């Protein structure tokens, strides 16, 4: 492990956690301001919605690009580049005179966010081992679940004091803070461990990794469990406000209640890890997912409270599965960790975008649709589990 010159171990952990949090904030914090933004720009709902779509697309694609590049040139240059691009893109969004400049800014925000979060994951493997690695993953991955859920609440709070610009001014500040931390970071991938081929050849590492069954099978298996969670994020407002006739304020309380239970996942994971084998732990995750899916399908229709308590087990098990999956996959990545990191982050993002699309299909009612998505994704994950040689 390369010692940090300017950052203590605690400061390094805080910086990695911060890196993992701010891309989700960039995705979700301005959600409550979307209608206002549309009126400000005189833009259609489609174009305003594209500010989310284009960010998420570039976020996923840039992770694939910058993982191999970080294995070639090191972590720090990519981290500084990503942080700088994100900050400048946030300035462009905050000062955008029309929707098209906003879309360009969101495009670049996605690029910067993907670069940062890929390097952050690689740095975890570069710097930590054994039980410390497990604990760091618990912290960063659980916040990766909480941040997308908390961000809209923060955005709604900001709207009490400012307009839609406020969210992007906050993102400028977050980008600037991360750029400073990036400059203080000491490179953790020494030259002798970097990929020696050309930049073009470095992208062949992705192909080589995709052909490794022992890595890709558990990655896809765990990624499937992220699909229903993103479906929930995409339809929760419709369920609570249209199905159960809650006000926007009441919806935010139910939304926050679900988010608050996410903190239980890491604690449960650390406890179960000492009590169960990896195989029993993943089977436990499957069992809870099935129970939650059945609960959403049947009593989940009865009331807002019934829906909340039906989906809560899946929320909790998601924060159990995320650090569990990351630890398994990083331990299997013996070299070219940046490439592995990009794949580890890209595949769940891809499945997450599928979940958002599936969640908003014309199901008849979103509660039944969400239940079907939970049960279907879990069934596919169980099927994948049959092909995992050993976790």
C-alpha positions in Angstrom: 0.0 0.0 0.0 1.2 3.5 -0.9 1.1 5.8 2.1 -0.7 9.1 1.7 1.4 12.2 2.1 -1.3 14.7 2.9 -4.3 12.6 3.9 -4.5 10.4 7.0 -6.2 7.1 6.7 -9.4 8.6 8.2 -9.2 11.5 5.8 -8.8 9.1 2.9 -11.8 7.1 4.0 -13.9 10.3 4.2 -12.7 11.4 0.7 -13.6 8.0 -0.8 -17.0 8.1 0.8 -17.5 11.6 -0.4 -16.6 10.6 -4.0 -19.2 7.8 -3.8 -21.9 10.1 -2.6 -21.8 13.1 -4.9 -22.7 11.5 -8.2 -26.0 10.3 -6.9 -26.7 13.8 -5.5 -26.0 15.1 -9.0 -28.6 12.7 -10.4 -31.4 13.2 -7.8 -31.0 16.5 -5.9 -32.8 18.6 -8.5 -35.8 16.2 -9.0 -38.2 18.4 -7.0 -37.3 21.4 -9.2 -37.9 19.7 -12.6 -41.4 21.3 -13.2 -40.0 24.7 -12.3 -37.1 24.2 -14.6 -39.4 23.3 -17.5 -41.3 26.5 -17.0 -38.1 28.6 -16.7 -36.7 27.3 -20.0 -40.1 26.9 -21.7 -39.1 23.3 -22.5 -41.2 20.2 -23.0 -41.3 17.5 -20.3 -39.4 15.3 -22.6 -36.4 17.7 -22.9 -36.5 18.3 -19.1 -36.5 14.5 -18.5 -33.6 14.2 -20.9 -31.4 16.0 -18.3 -31.7 12.9 -16.2 -31.4 10.4 -19.0 -28.3 11.9 -20.6 -26.6 12.2 -17.2 -27.3 8.5 -16.3 -26.2 7.3 -19.8 -22.9 9.2 -19.8 -22.3 8.2 -16.1 -22.5 4.5 -17.0 -20.5 4.8 -20.3 -17.7 6.9 -18.7 -17.1 4.3 -16.0 -16.3 1.7 -18.7 -13.9 4.2 -20.4 -12.0 5.5 -17.4 -11.5 2.2 -15.6 -8.9 0.8 -18.2 -7.4 4.3 -18.6 -6.7 4.5 -14.9 -5.0 1.1 -15.1 -2.7 2.6 -17.8 -2.0 6.1 -16.4 -2.8 5.8 -12.7 -5.7 6.9 -10.5 -4.8 10.5 -9.7 -4.9 12.0 -13.2 -8.4 10.5 -13.8 -9.6 11.7 -10.4 -8.5 15.3 -11.0 -9.9 15.2 -14.6 -13.2 13.9 -13.4 -13.5 16.3 -10.5 -12.6 19.3 -12.7 -15.0 18.4 -15.4 -17.8 17.8 -13.0 -17.2 21.2 -11.3 -17.1 23.1 -14.6 -20.1 21.3 -15.9 -22.0 22.2 -12.8 -21.2 25.9 -13.4 -22.5 25.5 -17.0 -25.8 24.0 -15.6 -26.2 26.7 -13.0 -25.7 29.5 -15.6 -27.5 27.7 -18.5 -29.4 30.2 -20.7 -31.5 27.5 -22.3 -32.3 23.8 -22.1 -29.7 22.8 -24.6 -26.8 24.3 -22.6 -28.3 22.5 -19.6 -28.2 19.2 -21.5 -24.6 19.7 -22.5 -23.7 20.5 -18.9 -25.5 17.3 -17.7 -23.6 15.3 -20.4 -20.3 16.5 -19.0 -21.4 16.0 -15.4 -22.1 12.4 -16.2 -18.6 12.0 -17.7 -17.0 13.5 -14.7 -19.1 11.5 -12.2 -18.3 8.2 -13.9 -14.6 8.9 -13.8 -14.6 9.8 -10.1 -16.7 6.9 -8.9 -14.7 4.3 -10.9 -11.4 5.6 -9.5 -12.9 5.7 -5.9 -13.7 2.0 -6.1 -10.3 1.1 -7.4 -8.6 3.1 -4.7 -10.5 1.1 -2.1 -8.8 -2.1 -3.4 -5.5 -0.3 -3.8 -5.4 0.8 -0.2 -7.2 -1.6 2.0 -7.2 -5.4 2.7 -9.1 -7.9 4.8 -11.5 -6.7 7.5 -10.7 -3.0 6.9 -11.7 -3.5 3.2 -15.0 -5.0 4.3 -15.8 -2.1 6.6 -14.9 0.5 4.0 -17.1 -1.2 1.5 -19.9 -1.3 4.0 -19.7 2.5 4.5 -19.3 3.5 0.9 -21.9 1.1 -0.6 -24.5 1.8 2.0 -24.2 5.5 1.4 -24.5 4.7 -2.3 -28.0 3.5 -1.5 -28.9 6.3 0.9 -27.7 9.2 -1.2 -30.1 8.7 -4.2 -33.0 8.5 -1.7 -32.0 11.5 0.4 -31.0 13.8 -2.4 -34.6 14.7 -3.5 -35.5 15.5 0.1 -32.5 17.9 0.3 -33.5 19.3 -3.1 -37.0 20.0 -1.8 -35.6 21.7 1.3 -33.4 24.0 -0.9 -36.5 25.0 -2.9 -37.8 26.7 0.3 -35.0 29.2 0.0 -34.0 29.3 -3.6 -35.1 28.2 -7.1 -33.7 25.3 -9.3 -30.4 27.1 -9.6 -29.7 26.3 -5.9 -29.2 22.6 -6.5 -26.5 23.3 -9.1 -24.7 25.8 -6.9 -24.5 23.1 -4.3 -23.1 20.7 -6.9 -20.4 23.3 -7.8 -19.4 23.4 -4.2 -19.3 19.6 -3.9 -17.2 19.4 -7.1 -14.7 22.0 -5.8 -14.3 20.2 -2.6 -13.6 16.9 -4.4 -11.1 18.6 -6.7 -9.2 19.8 -3.7 -9.2 16.3 -2.2 -8.1 14.9 -5.5 -5.1 17.2 -5.6 -4.1 16.1 -2.0 -4.4 12.4 -3.0 -1.2 10.5 -3.4 -1.2 8.1 -6.3 -1.9 4.5 -5.2 -1.0 2.6 -8.4 2.8 2.6 -8.8 4.3 2.6 -12.3 5.4 -1.0 -12.1 1.8 -2.2 -11.5 0.3 -0.3 -14.4 -0.8 -1.7 -17.7 2.1 -1.7 -20.1 0.2 -1.9 -23.4 -1.2 1.0 -25.5 -4.3 2.9 -24.5 -6.3 1.1 -27.2 -5.1 -2.3 -26.0 -6.1 -1.3 -22.5 -9.7 -1.5 -23.5 -9.2 -5.1 -24.4 -9.0 -5.7 -20.7 -12.8 -5.2 -20.6 -13.3 -7.9 -23.1 -11.0 -10.2 -21.2 -12.8 -9.5 -18.0 -16.2 -10.0 -19.6 -15.1 -13.5 -20.6 -14.3 -14.5 -17.0 -17.2 -16.5 -15.8 -16.0 -16.5 -12.2 -16.2 -12.7 -12.2 -19.2 -11.9 -14.5 -21.6 -14.5 -13.1 -21.7 -13.1 -9.5 -21.6 -9.6 -10.9 -24.7 -10.1 -12.9 -26.4 -12.1 -10.1 -25.9 -9.2 -7.6 -26.7 -6.5 -10.2 -30.1 -8.1 -10.8 -31.0 -7.2 -7.2 -30.4 -3.5 -7.9 -33.0 -3.5 -10.7 -36.1 -3.4 -8.4 -34.7 -0.7 -6.2 -34.3 1.7 -9.1 -37.8 0.7 -10.3 -39.0 1.8 -6.8 -37.3 5.2 -7.1 -38.9 5.8 -10.5 -42.5 5.0 -9.3 -42.6 5.8 -5.6 -44.1 9.2 -6.1 -46.9 7.8 -8.3 -47.6 5.1 -5.8 -47.9 7.3 -2.8 -49.4 10.4 -4.3 -51.7 8.9 -6.9 -52.6 5.4 -5.6 -52.8 6.4 -1.9 -53.6 10.1 -2.4 -50.8 11.5 -0.1 -49.7 15.1 -0.4 -46.2 15.9 -1.6 -45.2 16.6 2.0 -46.6 13.3 3.3 -44.9 11.5 0.4 -41.5 13.0 1.5 -42.1 11.5 5.0 -42.7 8.0 3.7 -39.8 8.4 1.3 -37.5 9.4 4.2 -38.8 6.6 6.4 -37.8 4.0 3.7 -34.4 5.7 3.3 -33.7 5.7 7.0 -33.9 1.9 7.2 -31.0 1.6 4.8 -28.6 2.2 7.7 -29.6 -1.2 9.1 -28.1 -3.1 6.1 -24.4 -2.6 6.9 -24.9 -3.5 10.5 -26.8 -6.7 9.5 -24.1 -7.6 7.0 -21.3 -7.3 9.5 -23.2 -9.5 11.9 -24.3 -12.1 9.4 -20.8 -12.3 7.8 -19.5 -13.8 11.1 -22.4 -16.2 11.4 -22.9 -17.5 7.9 -20.9 -18.8 4.9 -21.1 -16.7 1.7 -23.5 -19.3 0.2 -25.9 -19.1 3.2 -25.7 -15.3 3.2 -26.7 -14.9 -0.4 -29.5 -17.5 0.1 -30.7 -15.3 3.0 -30.8 -12.3 0.7 -32.9 -14.2 -1.8 -35.3 -15.4 0.8 -35.9 -11.8 2.1 -36.3 -10.5 -1.4 -39.0 -13.1 -2.2 -40.8 -12.4 1.0 -40.8 -8.6 0.3 -42.0 -9.2 -3.3 -44.9 -11.3 -2.2 -45.8 -8.7 0.5 -45.8 -5.9 -2.0 -48.0 -7.9 -4.3 -50.7 -8.7 -1.7 -50.9 -6.4 1.3 -48.9 -3.7 -0.5 -52.1 -2.5 -2.1 -54.0 -2.0 1.1 -52.5 1.4 2.2 -49.5 3.6 2.1 -48.3 2.1 5.4 -48.7 -1.4 4.1 -46.8 -0.6 1.0 -44.0 1.0 3.0 -43.6 -2.0 5.3 -43.8 -4.5 2.4 -41.0 -2.8 0.5 -38.8 -2.1 3.6 -37.2 -5.6 3.7 -36.0 -5.3 0.2 -34.5 -1.9 0.9 -32.6 -3.3 3.9 -31.4 -6.4 2.0 -30.2 -4.2 -0.7 -27.7 -2.5 1.7 -26.7 -6.0 2.8 -26.0 -7.3 -0.7 -24.1 -4.2 -2.0 -21.0 -4.4 0.2 -21.2 -8.2 0.1 -21.1 -8.2 -3.7 -18.3 -5.5 -3.9 -16.1 -7.4 -1.5 -16.4 -10.7 -3.4 -15.8 -9.0 -6.8 -12.8 -6.9 -5.6 -11.2 -9.9 -4.0 -11.5 -11.7 -7.4 -9.8 -8.8 -9.2 -6.2 -9.7 -8.8 -4.9 -7.2 -11.3 -6.1 -4.3 -13.5 -8.4 -3.2 -10.6 -9.5 -0.1 -12.5 -11.0 -2.2 -15.2 -12.7 -4.4 -12.7 -13.9 -1.4 -10.8 -15.5 0.1 -14.0 -17.3 -3.2 -14.7 -18.4 -3.5 -11.1 -20.0 -0.1 -11.3 -21.2 -0.2 -14.9 -23.3 -3.4 -14.8 -25.5 -2.4 -11.8 -25.9 1.0 -13.4 -27.1 -0.7 -16.6 -29.5 -2.9 -14.7 -30.6 0.1 -12.7 -31.6 2.0 -15.8 -33.5 -1.1 -17.0 -35.3 -1.1 -13.6 -36.3 2.6 -14.0 -37.7 1.8 -17.5 -39.5 -1.3 -16.3 -41.0 0.4 -13.3 -42.8 3.0 -15.4 -44.3 0.6 -17.9 -48.1 0.6 -18.1 -48.7 -2.1 -15.6 -52.2 -1.1 -14.7 -51.0 -0.3 -11.2 -47.4 0.4 -10.2 -47.6 -1.6 -7.0 -48.3 -4.9 -8.8 -45.6 -4.0 -11.4 -43.0 -3.4 -8.7 -43.9 -6.7 -7.0 -43.5 -8.5 -10.3 -40.1 -6.8 -10.9 -38.9 -7.8 -7.4 -39.9 -11.4 -7.9 -38.7 -11.7 -11.5 -35.3 -10.1 -10.7 -34.9 -12.4 -7.7 -35.8 -15.5 -9.7 -33.2 -14.6 -12.4 -30.6 -14.0 -9.7 -31.3 -17.4 -8.1 -31.0 -18.9 -11.6 -27.6 -17.2 -12.0 -26.6 -18.5 -8.5 -26.6 -22.1 -9.9 -23.7 -21.2 -12.1 -21.5 -19.7 -9.5 -18.8 -22.2 -8.7 -18.0 -20.8 -5.3 -18.6 -17.5 -3.5 
